[in-house]
Amino acid sequence: MSKFEKVNILMVDDQPSKLLTYEVMLAELGENLIKANSGREALELLLKNDVAVVLMDVSMPEMDGFELAEMIRQHPRFQRVAVIFISGVHLTDVDYLKGYQRGAVDYISVPVIPELLRAKVSVFAELHRRAHQLETLNSELRRLSSRLMTAQDEERRRFARDLHDDIGQELAAAKMMLEGLLQVPAIRTEEKAVNEASEIIDRAIQQVRSMSYLLHPPLLDEGGLF
């Protein structure tokens, strides 16, 4: 979701005239406004759309706003959806408490002040937009991190292979040549020096093998880790 991508705002009320009023009030926000005439229709729209804010009336037939809000909060997918109640009847402290207990982030009384409604809805819409941006960035970061780890492992694998195949083989060949010289009688006087050189090469070969193993242990390939 880009910085200027619209988010969905779901307006729920059984009276079409109220929905039209909210639509006019919120039009200048430039977001996608979706209308539902009942709690059941609202749930269907929530399942089909990524909704940032649900603006709902408390008093509705069949399923009132409190019941709808409770059902929304019970669904894992809708945990972060901002629910705002609007009511001209349920305005006691008990009603407010009941609304907040069911997951509402705000409670607006009628008559609705357009500027106040726009301000509240825009805040939660922007929070939703930024949450999506953060999720996208985190996903990209995980992807880049995975690519970096793969590239690092490939480089270590290549370096380990070069150590073993190139330097290791050269040292092994040099050791064989030195040991071959020991079989020539004419250089028996240099036997001690040759033996010392052979021991040095042995140590070098062992160091190369150790470095190769540490850079890319064979168990990584055998275990299918890389």
Backbone bond lengths (Angstrom), bond angles and torsions (degrees), N, CA, C in turn:
res aa  C-N    CA-C-N  psi(-1)  N-CA   C-N-CA  omega(-1)  CA-C   N-CA-C  phi
1 M - - - 1.458 - - 1.528 109.03 -
2 S 1.335 116.26 120.83 1.458 120.52 -177.74 1.522 110.35 -79.17
3 K 1.336 114.88 171.69 1.463 120.72 -176.88 1.518 111.74 -58.11
4 F 1.345 118.47 -34.63 1.461 121.25 -174.17 1.534 112.35 -108.42
5 E 1.312 117.22 10.99 1.460 119.33 179.40 1.524 110.24 -72.72
6 K 1.295 115.92 137.29 1.454 120.92 -177.88 1.524 111.36 -70.34
7 V 1.328 115.98 149.47 1.456 121.26 172.84 1.519 108.53 -112.05
8 N 1.325 116.26 163.01 1.462 121.34 -178.08 1.525 111.03 -93.39
9 I 1.332 115.35 131.90 1.463 122.06 176.09 1.523 107.08 -118.55
10 L 1.329 115.83 118.91 1.459 121.17 -177.70 1.525 109.61 -97.61
11 M 1.346 115.98 124.14 1.468 122.37 178.75 1.523 108.30 -108.96
12 V 1.343 115.89 125.23 1.464 120.04 -174.50 1.530 110.22 -122.32
13 D 1.334 115.71 120.33 1.464 121.16 177.45 1.521 108.11 -163.34
14 D 1.328 117.33 141.99 1.463 120.29 -179.42 1.522 111.92 -80.31
15 Q 1.341 117.48 -5.94 1.472 120.45 178.93 1.544 109.36 -107.01
16 P 1.323 117.73 112.70 1.458 121.56 -178.74 1.527 113.31 -56.13
17 S 1.335 117.10 -32.61 1.464 119.50 -178.35 1.534 110.82 -65.03
18 K 1.316 116.61 -36.70 1.466 119.70 177.90 1.529 111.20 -68.95
19 L 1.318 115.19 -39.49 1.470 118.83 178.00 1.517 110.53 -61.82
20 L 1.324 115.60 -40.16 1.471 119.54 178.32 1.523 110.71 -64.73
21 T 1.323 116.93 -38.10 1.470 121.08 178.46 1.525 110.95 -63.48
22 Y 1.329 116.76 -46.71 1.471 120.57 178.91 1.528 110.95 -63.09
23 E 1.322 114.97 -37.41 1.466 119.59 -179.71 1.528 110.69 -62.74
24 V 1.335 116.30 -41.99 1.463 120.88 178.69 1.522 110.40 -66.27
25 M 1.332 116.76 -41.80 1.463 121.04 -179.19 1.531 112.08 -63.63
26 L 1.334 116.49 -37.43 1.459 120.51 -172.91 1.528 113.60 -96.65
27 A 1.315 117.04 -3.34 1.464 120.43 -174.17 1.526 112.65 -57.53
28 E 1.337 116.92 -38.94 1.462 118.95 -175.00 1.530 113.32 -71.54
29 L 1.321 117.78 -8.83 1.465 119.50 175.86 1.521 111.56 -70.87
30 G 1.326 115.81 -22.78 1.461 119.13 177.49 1.521 114.18 77.24
31 E 1.329 117.75 17.14 1.462 120.96 179.54 1.533 109.82 -95.74
32 N 1.343 116.16 171.86 1.466 120.45 176.85 1.524 109.32 -81.78
33 L 1.312 116.70 118.67 1.470 121.40 -178.96 1.525 109.52 -101.46
34 I 1.342 115.85 123.03 1.459 121.84 -178.92 1.527 108.02 -116.87
35 K 1.343 116.31 137.48 1.465 120.35 -176.32 1.524 111.41 -114.14
36 A 1.341 115.05 140.49 1.469 121.45 175.66 1.523 108.14 -134.25
37 N 1.336 116.36 138.65 1.466 121.27 -176.97 1.522 113.26 -96.10
38 S 1.328 117.63 -1.28 1.464 120.39 179.91 1.524 109.44 -157.17
39 G 1.330 114.92 166.38 1.456 119.00 177.98 1.517 111.80 -64.68
40 R 1.321 117.35 -38.73 1.461 121.56 179.81 1.530 110.87 -63.20
41 E 1.322 116.04 -44.54 1.468 119.44 178.17 1.528 110.52 -64.54
42 A 1.319 116.34 -36.62 1.466 120.45 178.56 1.525 110.99 -61.43
43 L 1.337 117.21 -42.84 1.461 121.19 179.54 1.531 110.62 -63.43
44 E 1.322 116.76 -40.45 1.469 120.60 178.41 1.527 110.92 -62.24
45 L 1.338 116.18 -41.38 1.464 120.02 -179.89 1.531 111.32 -70.08
46 L 1.314 116.61 -34.34 1.463 120.22 178.03 1.523 110.91 -63.91
47 L 1.322 116.58 -37.68 1.460 120.56 -179.95 1.525 112.19 -69.87
48 K 1.320 116.58 -24.75 1.467 120.87 -177.24 1.524 113.45 -96.54
49 N 1.328 117.35 -14.25 1.464 120.15 -173.75 1.529 111.32 -133.37
50 D 1.313 115.21 152.90 1.470 120.78 172.59 1.520 107.21 -88.05
51 V 1.327 116.80 102.20 1.458 122.24 -172.85 1.526 110.48 -100.39
52 A 1.326 115.76 133.79 1.463 120.82 179.33 1.527 111.15 -89.18
53 V 1.339 116.38 -43.44 1.466 121.43 -175.21 1.525 109.45 -135.89
54 V 1.342 115.21 136.90 1.468 120.60 172.56 1.521 107.48 -113.83
55 L 1.322 114.66 118.14 1.465 122.06 178.58 1.518 106.70 -104.76
56 M 1.343 118.04 113.65 1.465 118.24 -172.33 1.523 113.16 -135.50
57 D 1.317 113.17 148.91 1.455 120.44 173.65 1.529 108.26 -78.65
58 V 1.306 117.13 148.87 1.468 120.94 178.50 1.519 110.53 -79.36
59 S 1.346 117.21 -45.04 1.465 121.50 -175.22 1.527 110.51 -88.62
60 M 1.340 116.36 102.81 1.460 121.81 176.36 1.519 108.35 -139.99
61 P 1.343 118.13 146.65 1.463 120.93 179.75 1.530 111.17 -70.81
62 E 1.315 115.74 159.61 1.468 124.16 178.40 1.532 111.98 67.85
63 M 1.318 116.76 -63.63 1.462 121.03 179.49 1.527 108.30 -131.33
64 D 1.335 117.11 112.22 1.463 118.40 -178.22 1.532 110.76 -81.84
65 G 1.315 115.63 177.24 1.460 119.98 -176.09 1.512 113.62 -62.89
66 F 1.324 117.48 -36.86 1.462 120.79 178.96 1.529 110.84 -62.62
67 E 1.327 116.23 -44.59 1.472 120.45 179.56 1.528 110.91 -65.12
68 L 1.322 115.84 -41.57 1.464 120.19 179.70 1.527 110.62 -63.53
69 A 1.328 116.27 -44.58 1.461 119.93 -179.76 1.524 111.11 -61.98
70 E 1.327 116.54 -39.15 1.465 120.26 -179.67 1.527 110.47 -65.90
71 M 1.327 116.91 -39.49 1.465 120.52 178.26 1.525 110.84 -67.16
72 I 1.307 116.69 -37.81 1.470 120.75 178.37 1.521 110.00 -62.38
73 R 1.321 116.83 -45.45 1.462 121.20 -177.46 1.532 112.26 -68.19
74 Q 1.308 117.91 -24.27 1.462 121.10 -179.25 1.526 112.14 -77.38
75 H 1.319 116.48 -17.19 1.465 120.31 -178.91 1.532 108.73 -89.79
76 P 1.334 118.23 123.96 1.481 120.86 -177.98 1.523 113.81 -56.61
77 R 1.311 116.65 -32.44 1.464 120.33 -177.11 1.528 112.42 -68.75
78 F 1.334 116.96 -25.02 1.464 120.21 -173.61 1.532 113.28 -105.15
79 Q 1.327 117.14 16.50 1.456 120.38 -175.39 1.531 112.52 -59.40
80 R 1.327 117.07 -32.27 1.465 119.84 -175.49 1.527 113.70 -100.09
81 V 1.325 117.21 4.67 1.464 120.09 178.13 1.528 109.35 -71.78
82 A 1.325 116.55 129.29 1.469 121.04 179.79 1.531 109.54 -82.12
83 V 1.334 115.94 124.20 1.464 121.38 179.83 1.529 108.77 -108.11
84 I 1.337 115.57 125.05 1.466 121.55 178.23 1.532 108.51 -119.90
85 F 1.330 115.82 122.48 1.465 120.59 178.41 1.529 110.44 -88.64
86 I 1.330 114.44 144.97 1.468 121.63 171.26 1.532 107.45 -127.18
87 S 1.324 116.50 129.54 1.462 118.84 -179.31 1.519 111.26 -152.52
88 G 1.319 114.45 143.67 1.457 120.31 174.67 1.515 111.17 -109.44
89 V 1.350 115.98 -0.29 1.458 121.02 -176.52 1.525 111.52 -119.72
90 H 1.327 116.06 -52.31 1.473 121.14 -176.80 1.530 109.29 -83.83
91 L 1.331 115.08 85.87 1.463 119.34 -172.45 1.530 113.02 -127.39
92 T 1.317 116.74 16.35 1.471 118.68 178.29 1.531 109.46 -84.57
93 D 1.317 114.97 167.86 1.462 119.64 177.12 1.525 110.90 -60.63
94 V 1.310 116.01 -34.59 1.470 120.27 178.58 1.526 110.28 -64.62
95 D 1.351 115.52 -40.65 1.469 119.67 178.10 1.529 110.79 -63.94
96 Y 1.329 115.81 -44.40 1.463 119.33 178.71 1.523 110.94 -59.53
97 L 1.332 115.62 -45.52 1.458 120.64 -179.52 1.532 110.26 -62.31
98 K 1.313 116.34 -42.86 1.458 121.30 179.54 1.531 110.47 -60.80
99 G 1.346 115.85 -41.15 1.460 120.36 179.50 1.521 111.95 -64.77
100 Y 1.317 116.75 -45.42 1.467 120.34 -178.71 1.528 110.94 -68.98
101 Q 1.322 116.47 -33.98 1.469 119.25 178.14 1.524 111.49 -65.28
102 R 1.303 116.90 -26.12 1.462 120.96 179.77 1.528 112.81 -93.80
103 G 1.316 115.61 11.67 1.468 119.14 170.61 1.506 116.23 102.96
104 A 1.338 118.04 7.59 1.467 118.93 179.31 1.523 110.27 -69.73
105 V 1.334 115.33 145.73 1.463 120.14 175.29 1.523 110.72 -98.49
106 D 1.345 116.89 -14.40 1.463 120.28 178.60 1.523 109.69 -160.37
107 Y 1.342 114.84 162.14 1.462 121.72 -176.89 1.530 106.67 -141.34
108 I 1.320 116.75 114.29 1.460 122.00 -175.23 1.533 109.70 -111.35
109 S 1.307 115.28 134.85 1.467 119.80 179.81 1.528 110.75 -95.88
110 V 1.319 114.82 154.85 1.463 122.92 176.54 1.534 108.24 -91.65
111 P 1.343 119.12 139.68 1.470 127.93 5.74 1.536 112.31 -75.07
112 V 1.309 114.57 142.32 1.458 120.96 -176.61 1.524 109.71 -82.14
113 I 1.313 115.74 131.51 1.475 121.42 174.97 1.525 107.63 -86.97
114 P 1.344 118.30 115.92 1.464 120.94 -174.86 1.525 113.99 -52.85
115 E 1.326 117.36 -45.20 1.466 120.48 -178.06 1.527 111.41 -63.17
116 L 1.329 115.70 -38.87 1.462 120.21 179.60 1.526 110.58 -67.50
117 L 1.319 116.19 -43.20 1.461 120.25 179.53 1.527 110.51 -62.48
118 R 1.321 117.11 -45.68 1.475 120.50 179.55 1.522 110.92 -61.55
119 A 1.315 115.87 -41.71 1.467 119.58 -178.47 1.526 111.01 -63.11
120 K 1.325 116.60 -45.26 1.463 120.17 -178.52 1.529 111.35 -66.22
121 V 1.326 115.78 -46.26 1.470 119.46 -178.61 1.526 111.02 -65.28
122 S 1.322 117.17 -40.47 1.473 120.26 -177.49 1.526 111.11 -64.04
123 V 1.327 117.19 -35.72 1.476 120.54 179.47 1.525 110.36 -62.20
124 F 1.321 116.62 -49.05 1.462 119.69 -177.50 1.530 111.75 -72.39
125 A 1.317 116.71 -30.67 1.460 119.77 175.92 1.530 110.22 -64.97
126 E 1.330 115.88 -42.41 1.471 120.09 179.65 1.523 111.10 -68.06
127 L 1.318 117.40 -38.05 1.468 120.43 176.52 1.525 110.73 -61.13
128 H 1.322 115.89 -41.61 1.462 120.62 178.19 1.521 110.75 -63.89
129 R 1.314 116.38 -42.62 1.468 121.07 -179.33 1.536 110.33 -62.99
130 R 1.312 115.85 -43.77 1.467 119.65 -178.83 1.523 111.82 -69.96
131 A 1.327 116.69 -33.00 1.469 119.66 176.78 1.523 109.95 -63.26
132 H 1.329 116.13 -40.51 1.464 120.08 177.49 1.522 110.96 -66.19
133 Q 1.319 116.56 -39.77 1.464 120.01 177.92 1.523 110.54 -62.10
134 L 1.332 116.26 -41.20 1.458 120.47 179.32 1.527 110.79 -65.02
135 E 1.327 116.97 -40.91 1.460 120.40 177.57 1.529 110.80 -61.60
136 T 1.338 115.76 -41.15 1.468 119.83 178.73 1.518 110.98 -64.18
137 L 1.332 116.65 -43.55 1.465 120.45 179.14 1.526 111.22 -64.41
138 N 1.330 116.92 -41.17 1.458 120.07 178.53 1.517 111.65 -64.24
139 S 1.325 115.84 -39.37 1.459 120.11 178.19 1.530 110.49 -64.24
140 E 1.329 115.93 -42.17 1.460 120.08 178.75 1.525 110.59 -66.13
141 L 1.334 115.93 -38.49 1.466 119.93 178.71 1.522 110.64 -63.78
142 R 1.325 117.08 -42.40 1.465 120.23 177.93 1.525 110.88 -63.27
143 R 1.331 115.96 -39.22 1.472 119.51 179.67 1.525 110.84 -65.37
144 L 1.350 116.06 -44.25 1.461 119.96 179.55 1.524 111.22 -66.40
145 S 1.332 116.77 -38.87 1.458 120.72 178.24 1.520 111.01 -62.42
146 S 1.332 116.02 -40.80 1.462 120.07 178.07 1.528 110.83 -64.60
147 R 1.325 116.52 -42.34 1.468 120.04 178.29 1.516 111.45 -63.60
148 L 1.349 116.27 -39.06 1.466 120.19 179.51 1.522 110.92 -65.55
149 M 1.336 116.50 -43.00 1.462 119.41 178.74 1.519 111.18 -63.27
150 T 1.327 116.32 -39.25 1.462 120.12 178.28 1.520 110.63 -64.59
151 A 1.350 115.79 -43.82 1.468 119.70 179.82 1.528 110.78 -64.21
152 Q 1.339 116.81 -40.72 1.462 120.01 178.91 1.520 111.11 -63.98
153 D 1.332 116.23 -41.85 1.459 118.99 179.34 1.517 111.28 -65.81
154 E 1.340 117.08 -40.01 1.460 120.16 178.17 1.520 111.31 -62.74
155 E 1.352 115.89 -38.62 1.463 119.65 178.38 1.527 110.89 -67.61
156 R 1.326 116.56 -42.43 1.468 119.54 177.21 1.526 110.79 -63.35
157 R 1.326 115.97 -40.59 1.460 120.85 178.64 1.525 110.70 -60.92
158 R 1.357 115.19 -44.78 1.472 119.59 -179.82 1.520 110.98 -64.18
159 F 1.356 115.90 -43.57 1.456 119.74 -178.61 1.530 110.78 -64.92
160 A 1.342 116.17 -42.12 1.462 120.47 178.43 1.519 110.87 -62.52
161 R 1.335 116.21 -40.22 1.467 120.21 179.22 1.529 111.10 -65.95
162 D 1.346 115.53 -41.41 1.467 119.15 178.63 1.527 111.29 -63.89
163 L 1.337 115.59 -41.16 1.466 118.76 178.51 1.523 110.91 -60.27
164 H 1.326 114.40 -46.26 1.462 119.17 -175.79 1.525 111.85 -72.57
165 D 1.337 116.40 -46.32 1.459 119.76 -173.14 1.514 113.49 -79.28
166 D 1.328 117.46 -36.69 1.469 120.15 -174.95 1.526 112.14 -95.52
167 I 1.324 116.55 -68.35 1.470 119.89 -176.37 1.519 110.81 -64.66
168 G 1.335 116.54 -44.11 1.456 119.91 -179.32 1.516 112.00 -60.24
169 Q 1.343 116.11 -43.08 1.458 120.01 -179.58 1.530 111.32 -66.91
170 E 1.334 116.14 -39.03 1.466 119.65 178.41 1.518 110.92 -62.80
171 L 1.317 116.69 -43.84 1.452 120.39 179.13 1.525 111.24 -64.86
172 A 1.326 116.45 -40.06 1.461 120.03 178.65 1.525 110.98 -63.12
173 A 1.356 116.23 -39.85 1.467 120.12 178.75 1.527 110.80 -65.91
174 A 1.340 116.24 -40.80 1.468 119.82 179.10 1.517 110.28 -63.77
175 K 1.330 117.13 -39.34 1.468 120.91 178.31 1.527 110.66 -62.27
176 M 1.340 116.19 -42.81 1.466 119.84 179.36 1.519 111.02 -63.25
177 M 1.334 117.28 -38.11 1.468 120.51 179.24 1.529 110.18 -65.71
178 L 1.326 117.62 -43.51 1.455 120.84 179.61 1.527 111.06 -63.34
179 E 1.322 116.48 -41.92 1.456 119.34 179.09 1.519 110.97 -66.52
180 G 1.336 115.96 -31.54 1.465 119.43 176.53 1.509 112.18 -66.53
181 L 1.331 115.77 -34.75 1.468 119.73 179.34 1.521 111.80 -64.49
182 L 1.331 115.53 -29.71 1.468 118.82 179.69 1.534 112.34 -64.19
183 Q 1.334 116.39 -19.04 1.462 119.96 -179.58 1.525 112.15 -84.81
184 V 1.373 115.85 -7.22 1.473 119.68 -179.21 1.522 108.65 -91.43
185 P 1.337 119.48 117.68 1.476 122.32 -176.76 1.517 113.71 -57.98
186 A 1.317 117.93 -31.50 1.471 120.92 -174.14 1.519 112.58 -64.66
187 I 1.301 117.74 -19.16 1.470 117.82 -176.87 1.521 111.60 -117.69
188 R 1.327 115.91 24.90 1.456 118.81 178.33 1.525 111.92 -58.37
189 T 1.336 115.68 -28.69 1.466 118.83 -179.04 1.519 111.83 -66.62
190 E 1.333 115.12 -19.94 1.459 118.75 -179.52 1.535 112.03 -99.71
191 E 1.328 113.79 15.47 1.464 117.88 -175.35 1.522 111.97 -59.38
192 K 1.330 116.93 -42.13 1.460 120.16 -178.83 1.528 111.49 -61.46
193 A 1.338 115.39 -44.96 1.465 119.75 -179.89 1.520 111.10 -63.74
194 V 1.338 115.85 -40.72 1.460 119.57 -179.87 1.523 110.23 -65.55
195 N 1.341 116.25 -42.39 1.465 119.85 178.40 1.535 111.63 -60.51
196 E 1.333 115.13 -41.99 1.460 119.62 178.75 1.532 110.80 -63.18
197 A 1.356 114.61 -42.82 1.471 118.89 178.54 1.518 110.63 -63.11
198 S 1.335 116.19 -39.45 1.461 120.52 179.47 1.522 110.68 -64.57
199 E 1.321 117.32 -40.14 1.457 121.15 178.42 1.531 111.08 -64.30
200 I 1.336 115.35 -40.50 1.468 119.28 177.87 1.526 110.50 -61.19
201 I 1.322 116.81 -43.73 1.463 121.17 179.94 1.524 110.25 -65.38
202 D 1.357 115.89 -38.17 1.472 119.13 176.60 1.520 110.91 -57.84
203 R 1.320 115.02 -45.05 1.460 119.29 179.68 1.526 110.89 -64.50
204 A 1.327 116.14 -40.33 1.468 120.24 178.74 1.521 111.30 -63.09
205 I 1.342 115.41 -42.46 1.462 119.75 178.25 1.529 110.21 -60.79
206 Q 1.336 115.98 -43.38 1.461 120.23 179.71 1.524 111.38 -63.80
207 Q 1.340 115.80 -39.49 1.461 119.51 178.41 1.525 111.20 -64.64
208 V 1.332 116.55 -41.18 1.472 120.50 177.89 1.522 110.17 -61.56
209 R 1.342 115.83 -44.15 1.465 119.52 179.44 1.523 110.89 -62.76
210 S 1.327 116.68 -40.98 1.463 120.45 179.52 1.523 110.93 -64.66
211 M 1.338 116.96 -44.38 1.462 120.91 178.43 1.518 110.86 -62.07
212 S 1.325 116.80 -43.01 1.461 121.24 179.94 1.526 110.75 -62.34
213 Y 1.340 115.54 -40.81 1.464 120.17 -179.47 1.528 110.94 -67.11
214 L 1.337 116.31 -43.04 1.461 120.13 -178.41 1.523 111.51 -67.22
215 L 1.333 116.58 -36.30 1.460 119.88 -179.70 1.522 111.39 -68.64
216 H 1.317 116.62 -37.56 1.468 119.17 -179.56 1.521 109.31 -152.73
217 P 1.344 117.32 85.87 1.461 120.92 179.85 1.518 111.41 -58.01
218 P 1.327 119.17 136.09 1.478 122.20 179.59 1.523 112.70 -57.03
219 L 1.339 117.46 -27.42 1.468 119.56 -178.85 1.510 112.62 -62.46
220 L 1.365 117.17 -24.84 1.456 119.40 177.81 1.514 111.20 -62.79
221 D 1.322 115.79 -41.95 1.469 119.98 178.53 1.514 111.23 -73.79
222 E 1.347 116.12 -41.38 1.463 119.10 -178.77 1.520 111.34 -64.92
223 G 1.339 116.01 -35.11 1.465 119.31 -179.60 1.508 113.44 -84.38
224 G 1.341 117.15 -2.79 1.459 120.83 -179.82 1.500 113.84 70.44
225 L 1.358 116.25 25.18 1.466 119.37 -178.57 1.523 111.31 -79.23
226 F 1.328 117.55 -25.52 1.464 121.00 178.85 1.520 108.86 -137.33
